[in-house]
Amino acid sequence: MDAKKLLKDRKFWFASFLIVWAAALQGHMMWLQRQDAFKEKFGTEDQNNDGES
């Protein structure tokens, strides 16, 4: 009985959405940091090809 009441509760859905959004934002920020670290380590394609032109 409590599960049906919980699924109808707007606070439950709002809290669930907020948790999922925060987790997705954290994952996105970690992905951006990983991309920046890769660029610092290896450089971009433009930087690598400047001497060859």
Biopython code that builds the backbone (N, CA, C, O; Angstrom):
import numpy as np
from Bio.PDB.StructureBuilder import StructureBuilder

atoms = [
    (1, "MET", "N", (0.824, -1.195, 0.000)),
    (1, "MET", "CA", (0.000, 0.000, 0.000)),
    (1, "MET", "C", (0.872, 1.265, 0.000)),
    (1, "MET", "O", (0.545, 2.237, -0.680)),
    (2, "ASP", "N", (1.968, 1.257, 0.750)),
    (2, "ASP", "CA", (2.809, 2.441, 0.833)),
    (2, "ASP", "C", (3.520, 2.716, -0.493)),
    (2, "ASP", "O", (3.790, 3.871, -0.820)),
    (3, "ALA", "N", (3.820, 1.678, -1.250)),
    (3, "ALA", "CA", (4.506, 1.869, -2.527)),
    (3, "ALA", "C", (3.620, 2.633, -3.509)),
    (3, "ALA", "O", (4.111, 3.499, -4.233)),
    (4, "LYS", "N", (2.337, 2.329, -3.544)),
    (4, "LYS", "CA", (1.425, 3.048, -4.441)),
    (4, "LYS", "C", (1.337, 4.515, -4.041)),
    (4, "LYS", "O", (1.317, 5.398, -4.898)),
    (5, "LYS", "N", (1.285, 4.769, -2.744)),
    (5, "LYS", "CA", (1.217, 6.151, -2.264)),
    (5, "LYS", "C", (2.505, 6.897, -2.595)),
    (5, "LYS", "O", (2.474, 8.068, -2.975)),
    (6, "LEU", "N", (3.634, 6.212, -2.447)),
    (6, "LEU", "CA", (4.925, 6.832, -2.726)),
    (6, "LEU", "C", (5.060, 7.201, -4.203)),
    (6, "LEU", "O", (5.587, 8.266, -4.526)),
    (7, "LEU", "N", (4.588, 6.328, -5.107)),
    (7, "LEU", "CA", (4.693, 6.603, -6.535)),
    (7, "LEU", "C", (3.812, 7.767, -6.976)),
    (7, "LEU", "O", (4.069, 8.374, -8.016)),
    (8, "LYS", "N", (2.798, 8.081, -6.213)),
    (8, "LYS", "CA", (1.930, 9.210, -6.541)),
    (8, "LYS", "C", (2.434, 10.517, -5.935)),
    (8, "LYS", "O", (1.928, 11.589, -6.266)),
    (9, "ASP", "N", (3.420, 10.434, -5.055)),
    (9, "ASP", "CA", (3.915, 11.613, -4.351)),
    (9, "ASP", "C", (4.835, 12.434, -5.261)),
    (9, "ASP", "O", (5.799, 11.912, -5.820)),
    (10, "ARG", "N", (4.525, 13.707, -5.397)),
    (10, "ARG", "CA", (5.336, 14.566, -6.260)),
    (10, "ARG", "C", (6.710, 14.818, -5.661)),
    (10, "ARG", "O", (7.680, 14.970, -6.403)),
    (11, "LYS", "N", (6.820, 14.865, -4.349)),
    (11, "LYS", "CA", (8.120, 15.085, -3.709)),
    (11, "LYS", "C", (9.075, 13.952, -4.043)),
    (11, "LYS", "O", (10.267, 14.184, -4.246)),
    (12, "PHE", "N", (8.565, 12.732, -4.100)),
    (12, "PHE", "CA", (9.391, 11.572, -4.449)),
    (12, "PHE", "C", (9.963, 11.725, -5.850)),
    (12, "PHE", "O", (11.155, 11.506, -6.064)),
    (13, "TRP", "N", (9.106, 12.106, -6.820)),
    (13, "TRP", "CA", (9.566, 12.255, -8.197)),
    (13, "TRP", "C", (10.531, 13.416, -8.345)),
    (13, "TRP", "O", (11.500, 13.327, -9.099)),
    (14, "PHE", "N", (10.273, 14.512, -7.627)),
    (14, "PHE", "CA", (11.175, 15.657, -7.692)),
    (14, "PHE", "C", (12.540, 15.297, -7.116)),
    (14, "PHE", "O", (13.567, 15.637, -7.704)),
    (15, "ALA", "N", (12.563, 14.611, -5.968)),
    (15, "ALA", "CA", (13.824, 14.205, -5.352)),
    (15, "ALA", "C", (14.573, 13.222, -6.249)),
    (15, "ALA", "O", (15.794, 13.308, -6.381)),
    (16, "SER", "N", (13.856, 12.298, -6.859)),
    (16, "SER", "CA", (14.488, 11.334, -7.761)),
    (16, "SER", "C", (15.105, 12.038, -8.963)),
    (16, "SER", "O", (16.232, 11.737, -9.355)),
    (17, "PHE", "N", (14.366, 12.969, -9.542)),
    (17, "PHE", "CA", (14.869, 13.720, -10.685)),
    (17, "PHE", "C", (16.102, 14.527, -10.297)),
    (17, "PHE", "O", (17.072, 14.581, -11.053)),
    (18, "LEU", "N", (16.069, 15.152, -9.128)),
    (18, "LEU", "CA", (17.193, 15.956, -8.674)),
    (18, "LEU", "C", (18.446, 15.105, -8.471)),
    (18, "LEU", "O", (19.547, 15.534, -8.814)),
    (19, "ILE", "N", (18.288, 13.927, -7.926)),
    (19, "ILE", "CA", (19.427, 13.028, -7.712)),
    (19, "ILE", "C", (20.008, 12.569, -9.046)),
    (19, "ILE", "O", (21.227, 12.550, -9.216)),
    (20, "VAL", "N", (19.154, 12.204, -9.984)),
    (20, "VAL", "CA", (19.626, 11.763, -11.304)),
    (20, "VAL", "C", (20.316, 12.905, -12.030)),
    (20, "VAL", "O", (21.352, 12.700, -12.662)),
    (21, "TRP", "N", (19.751, 14.111, -11.947)),
    (21, "TRP", "CA", (20.349, 15.277, -12.605)),
    (21, "TRP", "C", (21.728, 15.570, -12.018)),
    (21, "TRP", "O", (22.671, 15.834, -12.763)),
    (22, "ALA", "N", (21.857, 15.527, -10.701)),
    (22, "ALA", "CA", (23.138, 15.796, -10.055)),
    (22, "ALA", "C", (24.178, 14.745, -10.436)),
    (22, "ALA", "O", (25.340, 15.078, -10.667)),
    (23, "ALA", "N", (23.775, 13.499, -10.500)),
    (23, "ALA", "CA", (24.704, 12.434, -10.890)),
    (23, "ALA", "C", (25.149, 12.613, -12.339)),
    (23, "ALA", "O", (26.320, 12.410, -12.657)),
    (24, "ALA", "N", (24.231, 12.987, -13.207)),
    (24, "ALA", "CA", (24.581, 13.207, -14.612)),
    (24, "ALA", "C", (25.518, 14.406, -14.752)),
    (24, "ALA", "O", (26.458, 14.370, -15.546)),
    (25, "LEU", "N", (25.271, 15.450, -13.997)),
    (25, "LEU", "CA", (26.137, 16.626, -14.042)),
    (25, "LEU", "C", (27.540, 16.277, -13.561)),
    (25, "LEU", "O", (28.523, 16.708, -14.164)),
    (26, "GLN", "N", (27.645, 15.511, -12.495)),
    (26, "GLN", "CA", (28.945, 15.103, -11.985)),
    (26, "GLN", "C", (29.686, 14.240, -13.002)),
    (26, "GLN", "O", (30.887, 14.410, -13.210)),
    (27, "GLY", "N", (28.968, 13.318, -13.631)),
    (27, "GLY", "CA", (29.581, 12.487, -14.665)),
    (27, "GLY", "C", (30.060, 13.309, -15.845)),
    (27, "GLY", "O", (31.127, 13.042, -16.397)),
    (28, "HIS", "N", (29.289, 14.296, -16.233)),
    (28, "HIS", "CA", (29.672, 15.165, -17.346)),
    (28, "HIS", "C", (30.920, 15.971, -16.994)),
    (28, "HIS", "O", (31.821, 16.116, -17.821)),
    (29, "MET", "N", (30.975, 16.496, -15.768)),
    (29, "MET", "CA", (32.137, 17.270, -15.354)),
    (29, "MET", "C", (33.392, 16.397, -15.301)),
    (29, "MET", "O", (34.477, 16.845, -15.671)),
    (30, "MET", "N", (33.248, 15.161, -14.844)),
    (30, "MET", "CA", (34.389, 14.247, -14.825)),
    (30, "MET", "C", (34.858, 13.938, -16.248)),
    (30, "MET", "O", (36.058, 13.839, -16.500)),
    (31, "TRP", "N", (33.912, 13.788, -17.175)),
    (31, "TRP", "CA", (34.258, 13.525, -18.570)),
    (31, "TRP", "C", (35.008, 14.721, -19.161)),
    (31, "TRP", "O", (35.974, 14.537, -19.901)),
    (32, "LEU", "N", (34.569, 15.954, -18.838)),
    (32, "LEU", "CA", (35.258, 17.143, -19.337)),
    (32, "LEU", "C", (36.679, 17.229, -18.789)),
    (32, "LEU", "O", (37.605, 17.594, -19.514)),
    (33, "GLN", "N", (36.853, 16.893, -17.513)),
    (33, "GLN", "CA", (38.195, 16.909, -16.929)),
    (33, "GLN", "C", (39.097, 15.884, -17.621)),
    (33, "GLN", "O", (40.276, 16.148, -17.859)),
    (34, "ARG", "N", (38.547, 14.736, -17.937)),
    (34, "ARG", "CA", (39.327, 13.705, -18.617)),
    (34, "ARG", "C", (39.728, 14.180, -20.019)),
    (34, "ARG", "O", (40.840, 13.910, -20.473)),
    (35, "GLN", "N", (38.826, 14.882, -20.699)),
    (35, "GLN", "CA", (39.155, 15.411, -22.019)),
    (35, "GLN", "C", (40.259, 16.457, -21.923)),
    (35, "GLN", "O", (41.172, 16.474, -22.748)),
    (36, "ASP", "N", (40.179, 17.334, -20.915)),
    (36, "ASP", "CA", (41.212, 18.354, -20.744)),
    (36, "ASP", "C", (42.560, 17.731, -20.425)),
    (36, "ASP", "O", (43.589, 18.177, -20.935)),
    (37, "ALA", "N", (42.562, 16.704, -19.585)),
    (37, "ALA", "CA", (43.813, 16.028, -19.243)),
    (37, "ALA", "C", (44.423, 15.375, -20.486)),
    (37, "ALA", "O", (45.641, 15.392, -20.666)),
    (38, "PHE", "N", (43.586, 14.809, -21.329)),
    (38, "PHE", "CA", (44.071, 14.199, -22.571)),
    (38, "PHE", "C", (44.686, 15.256, -23.477)),
    (38, "PHE", "O", (45.743, 15.029, -24.066)),
    (39, "LYS", "N", (44.036, 16.407, -23.593)),
    (39, "LYS", "CA", (44.571, 17.472, -24.450)),
    (39, "LYS", "C", (45.885, 18.006, -23.914)),
    (39, "LYS", "O", (46.787, 18.323, -24.689)),
    (40, "GLU", "N", (46.005, 18.113, -22.584)),
    (40, "GLU", "CA", (47.259, 18.580, -22.002)),
    (40, "GLU", "C", (48.389, 17.575, -22.247)),
    (40, "GLU", "O", (49.532, 17.965, -22.487)),
    (41, "LYS", "N", (48.069, 16.308, -22.185)),
    (41, "LYS", "CA", (49.091, 15.275, -22.342)),
    (41, "LYS", "C", (49.528, 15.128, -23.798)),
    (41, "LYS", "O", (50.723, 15.032, -24.080)),
    (42, "PHE", "N", (48.574, 15.111, -24.718)),
    (42, "PHE", "CA", (48.889, 14.824, -26.114)),
    (42, "PHE", "C", (48.766, 16.025, -27.046)),
    (42, "PHE", "O", (49.241, 15.968, -28.180)),
    (43, "GLY", "N", (48.143, 17.106, -26.598)),
    (43, "GLY", "CA", (47.943, 18.255, -27.456)),
    (43, "GLY", "C", (46.814, 18.018, -28.433)),
    (43, "GLY", "O", (46.242, 16.929, -28.485)),
    (44, "THR", "N", (46.496, 19.040, -29.204)),
    (44, "THR", "CA", (45.450, 18.898, -30.215)),
    (44, "THR", "C", (46.092, 18.590, -31.558)),
    (44, "THR", "O", (47.309, 18.699, -31.708)),
    (45, "GLU", "N", (45.291, 18.213, -32.518)),
    (45, "GLU", "CA", (45.814, 17.875, -33.847)),
    (45, "GLU", "C", (46.435, 19.105, -34.501)),
    (45, "GLU", "O", (47.432, 18.990, -35.214)),
    (46, "ASP", "N", (45.853, 20.285, -34.263)),
    (46, "ASP", "CA", (46.399, 21.515, -34.847)),
    (46, "ASP", "C", (47.792, 21.810, -34.305)),
    (46, "ASP", "O", (48.674, 22.228, -35.055)),
    (47, "GLN", "N", (47.991, 21.597, -33.026)),
    (47, "GLN", "CA", (49.303, 21.843, -32.422)),
    (47, "GLN", "C", (50.339, 20.861, -32.935)),
    (47, "GLN", "O", (51.501, 21.224, -33.119)),
    (48, "ASN", "N", (49.932, 19.626, -33.167)),
    (48, "ASN", "CA", (50.877, 18.605, -33.608)),
    (48, "ASN", "C", (51.296, 18.796, -35.058)),
    (48, "ASN", "O", (52.394, 18.382, -35.431)),
    (49, "ASN", "N", (50.470, 19.401, -35.875)),
    (49, "ASN", "CA", (50.752, 19.528, -37.304)),
    (49, "ASN", "C", (51.299, 20.898, -37.696)),
    (49, "ASN", "O", (51.470, 21.157, -38.887)),
    (50, "ASP", "N", (51.582, 21.785, -36.740)),
    (50, "ASP", "CA", (52.055, 23.128, -37.085)),
    (50, "ASP", "C", (53.428, 23.099, -37.777)),
    (50, "ASP", "O", (53.670, 23.891, -38.688)),
    (51, "GLY", "N", (54.296, 22.228, -37.370)),
    (51, "GLY", "CA", (55.627, 22.188, -37.952)),
    (51, "GLY", "C", (55.692, 21.497, -39.299)),
    (51, "GLY", "O", (56.699, 21.631, -39.994)),
    (52, "GLU", "N", (54.688, 20.781, -39.688)),
    (52, "GLU", "CA", (54.714, 19.999, -40.917)),
    (52, "GLU", "C", (54.270, 20.783, -42.148)),
    (52, "GLU", "O", (54.539, 20.358, -43.271)),
    (53, "SER", "N", (53.599, 21.913, -41.964)),
    (53, "SER", "CA", (53.053, 22.657, -43.106)),
    (53, "SER", "C", (54.113, 23.424, -43.852)),
    (53, "SER", "O", (53.809, 24.098, -44.836)),
]
sb = StructureBuilder()
sb.init_structure("model")
sb.init_model(0)
sb.init_chain("A")
sb.init_seg("    ")
for serial, (resi, resn, name, xyz) in enumerate(atoms, 1):
    if name == "N":
        sb.init_residue(resn, " ", resi, " ")
    sb.init_atom(name, np.array(xyz, "f"), 0.0, 1.0, " ", f" {name:<3s}", serial, name[0])
structure = sb.get_structure()
